[in-house]
Amino acid sequence: MSLHAGCQDDASPSWCRAAVFHEAGRPLTIERHPRPEPPPGRVRLRVRMATLCGSDLKTYLGQRIEPTPTVLGHEFVGVLETLGPGTSPRDPQGRLLAPGDRVVVATVASCGLCFQCVRGLPQKCESTGKCKYGHEPIDGPHGLWTGGLADVVLVAPGSGLVKVPDTLPDPIASTASCAGATVAGTLRVSGGVKGKRVAVFGAGMLGLTACAWARWAGALDIVALDPLSERLETAARFGATATLRADDPESPARLVHLTGGRGVDLALELSGHPQAVARAIASVRTGGQVVLIGSVAPGPTVALDPETVVRRCLTIRGLHNSTPRDLLRATRFLKAATMFPWAELVPRVYPLEEVEEAFEHARDHRPPRVAVALTGSVAQANPAR
């Protein structure tokens, strides 16, 4: 099944499609608009593929609130098409990028100058010009073309752009924008995993990427926990040295037993489930560290005994989103870690016209990722269709 490009070449009249999300329970609408020309400072990127992140699904289901109407999709890969006047995009290492380069884009465009940016948190930029892809209202200052579920994205000034290695196929490259970069940031703030015993709570896309990266980076043991047996089977193929059912009341004791009675050095909580947060904190050894990543929607309060934190000398920290350099590290990791079967993590690819079916498949089957193709052949990307 071939999928038309939506935006035609420069020599002919051109229209571009965007899947607009209005509210939970209402189908997304495919709108067609004239192809936008990038203003000064911006770059028009032709989207090749977007992957549906867990936060996209939460928004679709009404479990988290975003300003609407909006174009969802902050995990996407595309080709730089047209540079706005006076625009010279560069990657995080300062290398010049050019039209025709296939790139992934960091989730947040930042100013680089504000209080948060100069303190290493560009994803928390305080500038009024900040743009967060897949989260902007179409009637806001950044307009319609800010989400990956569209033929084009107008890349904002201050965006982190990373050229994708030729060996990375679109479905896997796309996941670097959020899942890969977030795991890169997680391991950065944790101080690394080499020689450590690591527990990974949640074996979705983030958790599976974390298992693979921990194995690749030299972790001593990696224990994956999830309530779904099929996800644990996948985790074993992605580097986990042991797996435990998260819904088994005996799993906390079994985890302690697997670590010689002490607990793990590092617990990564990637599911966002309140019980998993509590168990992650309980799972680490005295002097251990917990990094919370999965709690990206409002939920119940988790009880925490401060005396336990003090007496056990624990470090607990959170991470939300990532930096452009995290995205660069993610693409390098995905290029290098060829020992893992990445393709099986994105089992279905839909054309944009079937974006509603894509969300329904993600809701009903909960695969690590579902992809939406904007250009190219859906049949080639998804031979089972």
VENFENPE-V826496 format. One record per helix or strand of 3 or more residues. SS is the DSSP state (h for helix, s for strand). FROM is the first residue (numbers start at 1). LEN is the number of residues. Records with the same first field share a line. If there is no record, write none. Layout:
SS: FROM-LEN, FROM-LEN
This chain:
s: 15-7, 29-6, 43-9, 76-8, 102-4, 152-4, 161-3, 197-5, 221-6, 242-4, 264-6, 284-9, 315-4, 346-6, 369-5
h: 54-7, 117-3, 122-3, 170-21, 205-12, 229-9, 251-8, 274-10, 306-6, 324-13, 342-4, 352-14, 378-4
